Amino acid sequence: MRRKVNRDEVARELLPGSSKALLQELHLLTRDGDLNADSLRKLKQVNHLVRLLSPALDDVLSRFGDPVLVDCGSGKGYLGFILYELAVGPAGKGTLLGIESRPELARAATERAARLGYDRMRFLATEVSGAPVPPRVNLVTALHACDTATDDAIVLAARHGADHVALVPCCQAEVARQLADRRGADPAIAELHQHPWHRRELGSHLTNVIRALSLEALGYQVTVTELAGWEHSLKNELILGKKIRGESRAARERLEALLSAAGVRPKLVREIWGPGPGATPAPGSAPPPV
């Protein structure tokens, strides 16, 4: 991978319709107008995700008069601003909501949207789980939302009828903590995570398998793929969901079988389906909200 892109070559890294002006606003360009290695890495990830989201964007912008796009854990807003510049703005309709728990980042993004004239883009300084979003949303994204914040994005999508979901998980820890307890786990499965290193790796993988199965159970057609090459990010798994039916009983049964064998019940499952019949709260977890 190139370590730096000189200003004369920056245009080659942009998607059609993207502008250097936006990259300057996002502080991805250096003072000299170059892209350094870190900025190039971020831009490549976001651009690739935008490409993969194109069918979902086309779908919601063509089918709905005023679609709502929600970017969970929006951070500095790289994804949201590029989505607005390339899709929401040109369409002349729709609203993009960024949810960010750090007030200073939400405030900075709000000010940036005002400078750019993005009047249908808003940022909410709150946790995803308590965000005051409209009753109906159409597309939910979460790019590197850490640990259970990704689960909160799935719960938001389920409760607000999202037509499409796009998730790039990060820093999964909850399931690994539950695996450490081992109560109720299949002994053969427990052999897979005796050592802390294996527990962390298995917990991360198992978390994303549970997320994909949960989306299937909720009626989504799910695709799991790579967001970008390993040279750009170690957290590069992309989970895409397209709502095609009501809840799937078969997928739910597969999910419950997996949870039973592993002896875990993470926040995502508790939030949507509860602690389970006759179950006690999973180790390392909090009880579901009343």
C-alpha positions in Angstrom: 0.0 0.0 0.0 1.2 3.5 -0.7 2.2 5.4 2.4 1.0 8.8 1.0 -1.0 10.2 -1.8 0.2 13.5 -3.2 -2.3 16.3 -3.8 -2.1 15.9 -7.6 -3.2 12.3 -7.2 -5.9 12.7 -4.5 -8.7 12.8 -7.1 -7.9 9.2 -8.0 -8.9 8.1 -4.5 -12.3 9.8 -4.6 -15.6 8.2 -5.6 -17.6 9.9 -8.4 -19.3 12.9 -6.9 -16.8 13.3 -4.0 -15.0 16.5 -3.5 -11.6 17.5 -2.1 -13.5 20.2 -0.2 -15.3 17.7 2.0 -12.0 15.8 2.7 -10.6 19.2 3.9 -13.6 19.7 6.1 -13.1 16.2 7.6 -9.4 16.9 8.1 -8.5 13.9 6.0 -6.3 16.1 3.7 -3.0 17.5 5.1 -2.2 21.2 4.9 -0.4 20.6 1.6 -3.5 18.8 0.2 -2.0 15.3 0.5 -3.5 12.2 2.0 -1.3 10.6 4.7 -1.2 6.9 5.4 -3.8 7.0 8.2 -6.2 9.2 6.2 -5.9 7.1 3.1 -6.7 4.0 5.2 -9.8 5.6 6.6 -10.9 6.9 3.2 -10.5 3.5 1.5 -12.6 1.8 4.2 -15.4 4.4 4.0 -15.4 4.5 0.2 -15.5 0.7 -0.1 -18.4 0.6 2.4 -20.3 3.3 0.4 -19.8 1.2 -2.8 -21.3 -1.8 -1.0 -24.2 0.3 0.3 -25.1 1.6 -3.2 -27.9 -1.0 -3.7 -29.4 -0.2 -0.3 -29.2 3.5 -0.9 -30.8 3.3 -4.3 -33.6 1.1 -2.8 -34.6 3.4 0.0 -34.2 6.6 -2.0 -36.4 5.2 -4.8 -39.1 3.6 -2.6 -39.6 6.2 0.1 -40.5 9.9 -0.1 -38.4 10.9 2.9 -36.2 8.1 4.0 -34.3 8.2 7.3 -30.7 7.0 7.4 -29.2 6.4 10.9 -25.4 6.2 11.4 -24.8 4.7 14.9 -21.6 5.6 16.7 -20.9 8.2 14.0 -17.7 9.5 15.5 -16.3 12.3 13.4 -18.9 11.5 10.8 -16.7 10.3 7.9 -19.3 7.8 6.6 -22.3 10.1 7.2 -20.8 13.1 5.4 -19.7 11.1 2.4 -23.2 9.4 2.2 -24.8 12.8 2.3 -22.6 14.3 -0.3 -23.0 11.3 -2.7 -26.6 10.2 -2.1 -28.8 12.1 0.3 -27.9 15.6 -1.0 -28.2 14.9 -4.7 -31.5 13.0 -4.2 -33.0 16.1 -2.7 -34.8 14.2 0.0 -34.2 12.1 3.1 -32.6 12.7 6.5 -29.3 11.5 7.8 -29.0 11.1 11.6 -25.7 10.6 13.3 -25.7 9.2 16.8 -22.6 9.8 18.8 -22.2 9.5 22.6 -19.3 11.9 22.8 -20.9 15.4 22.9 -17.8 17.2 21.6 -17.8 15.0 18.4 -21.5 15.5 17.9 -21.2 19.2 18.4 -18.3 19.4 15.9 -20.2 17.4 13.3 -23.3 19.6 13.7 -21.2 22.7 13.1 -19.5 21.1 10.1 -22.9 20.1 8.6 -24.1 23.7 9.0 -20.9 25.1 7.3 -21.5 22.7 4.4 -25.2 23.5 4.1 -26.2 19.9 4.8 -29.6 21.0 6.2 -31.0 17.4 6.3 -28.2 16.1 8.4 -28.4 16.0 12.2 -26.3 14.7 15.0 -27.6 13.4 18.4 -25.3 13.5 21.4 -26.5 10.3 23.1 -26.1 6.6 23.4 -27.5 4.5 20.5 -29.8 2.6 22.9 -31.6 5.8 24.0 -31.5 7.8 20.8 -34.8 9.6 19.9 -35.0 8.5 16.3 -38.3 8.5 14.2 -40.6 5.5 14.6 -39.6 4.3 11.1 -36.1 4.3 9.8 -34.9 2.8 6.5 -31.1 2.3 6.7 -29.0 1.7 9.8 -25.2 1.7 9.7 -22.5 1.2 12.4 -18.9 1.5 11.4 -16.6 0.3 14.1 -19.1 0.8 16.9 -17.3 -0.8 19.9 -18.5 -3.9 21.7 -22.3 -3.8 22.5 -22.9 -0.5 20.6 -23.1 -2.7 17.5 -25.8 -4.7 19.2 -27.6 -1.5 20.0 -27.6 -0.6 16.3 -29.2 -4.0 15.5 -31.8 -3.5 18.2 -32.6 0.0 16.8 -32.9 -1.4 13.3 -35.3 -4.2 14.6 -37.5 -1.8 16.6 -37.7 0.8 13.9 -38.3 -1.4 11.0 -35.1 -0.8 9.1 -35.1 -2.0 5.5 -31.3 -2.3 5.4 -28.5 -2.8 8.0 -24.7 -2.5 7.5 -22.4 -3.2 10.4 -18.6 -3.3 10.8 -18.2 -4.6 14.4 -15.3 -3.7 16.6 -13.9 -4.7 20.0 -16.2 -7.5 20.9 -15.8 -8.4 24.6 -19.2 -9.3 26.2 -19.4 -12.9 24.9 -15.8 -13.6 25.9 -16.7 -12.7 29.5 -19.7 -15.0 29.4 -17.6 -17.9 27.9 -15.3 -17.6 30.9 -18.1 -18.7 33.2 -18.8 -22.0 31.3 -22.1 -22.6 33.1 -24.4 -24.5 30.8 -21.9 -24.8 28.0 -21.4 -27.9 26.0 -18.1 -29.4 27.4 -16.8 -29.9 23.9 -17.4 -26.3 23.1 -15.7 -25.3 26.3 -12.6 -27.0 25.1 -12.3 -24.3 22.4 -11.8 -21.5 24.9 -9.8 -22.8 27.8 -7.0 -20.3 27.2 -7.7 -16.6 27.4 -6.3 -16.0 23.9 -8.6 -18.5 22.4 -11.5 -17.2 24.5 -11.0 -13.7 23.1 -10.8 -14.9 19.5 -13.7 -17.3 19.8 -15.7 -14.7 21.6 -15.2 -12.2 18.8 -16.1 -14.7 16.1 -19.1 -16.1 18.1 -20.4 -12.6 18.7 -20.6 -11.9 15.0 -22.1 -15.2 14.2 -24.8 -14.5 16.8 -25.4 -11.1 15.2 -25.8 -12.5 11.7 -28.1 -15.3 13.0 -30.2 -12.7 14.9 -30.7 -10.6 11.8 -31.8 -13.8 9.9 -34.2 -14.5 12.7 -35.6 -11.0 12.4 -36.3 -11.5 8.7 -33.2 -10.2 7.1 -31.2 -11.7 4.2 -27.7 -11.6 5.5 -24.3 -11.3 3.7 -21.0 -11.5 5.6 -18.0 -10.3 3.8 -14.7 -8.4 4.1 -14.9 -4.6 4.2 -11.2 -4.0 3.2 -7.9 -5.7 3.1 -6.1 -6.6 6.3 -3.6 -3.9 5.5 -6.2 -1.3 6.2 -7.9 -2.7 9.3 -7.9 -5.8 11.5 -11.6 -5.2 12.3 -12.8 -5.5 8.7 -15.8 -7.9 8.9 -18.9 -6.5 7.2 -22.4 -7.7 8.0 -25.1 -6.6 5.5 -28.8 -7.2 6.1 -31.8 -6.7 3.8 -35.3 -7.1 5.2 -37.2 -9.6 3.1 -39.7 -11.2 5.5 -41.2 -11.3 9.0 -39.3 -13.2 11.7 -37.8 -16.6 10.7 -38.6 -19.4 13.1 -36.0 -21.7 11.6 -33.2 -19.1 12.1 -34.4 -18.4 15.6 -34.2 -22.1 16.4 -30.7 -22.3 15.0 -29.7 -19.3 17.1 -31.1 -20.7 20.3 -29.3 -24.0 19.7 -26.0 -22.2 19.3 -26.6 -20.1 22.4 -27.4 -23.2 24.4 -24.3 -25.1 23.2 -22.0 -22.1 23.9 -23.6 -21.2 27.3 -24.0 -17.5 26.4 -26.8 -15.1 26.0 -25.5 -11.6 25.0 -27.2 -8.3 25.2 -28.5 -8.4 21.7 -30.5 -11.5 22.3 -31.7 -10.4 25.7 -32.9 -7.1 24.3 -34.9 -8.6 21.5 -36.1 -12.0 22.9 -35.5 -11.8 26.6 -33.4 -14.0 28.9 -34.9 -17.2 27.6 -37.4 -19.6 29.1 -36.5 -20.4 32.6 -33.1 -18.8 32.2 -31.1 -16.9 34.8 -29.2 -13.8 33.7 -26.1 -14.8 31.6 -22.8 -14.4 33.5 -21.2 -11.0 32.8 -24.5 -9.5 31.7 -27.1 -7.2 33.1 -30.8 -8.0 33.2 -33.0 -6.8 30.3 -34.7 -3.4 30.7 -38.2 -3.5 32.2 
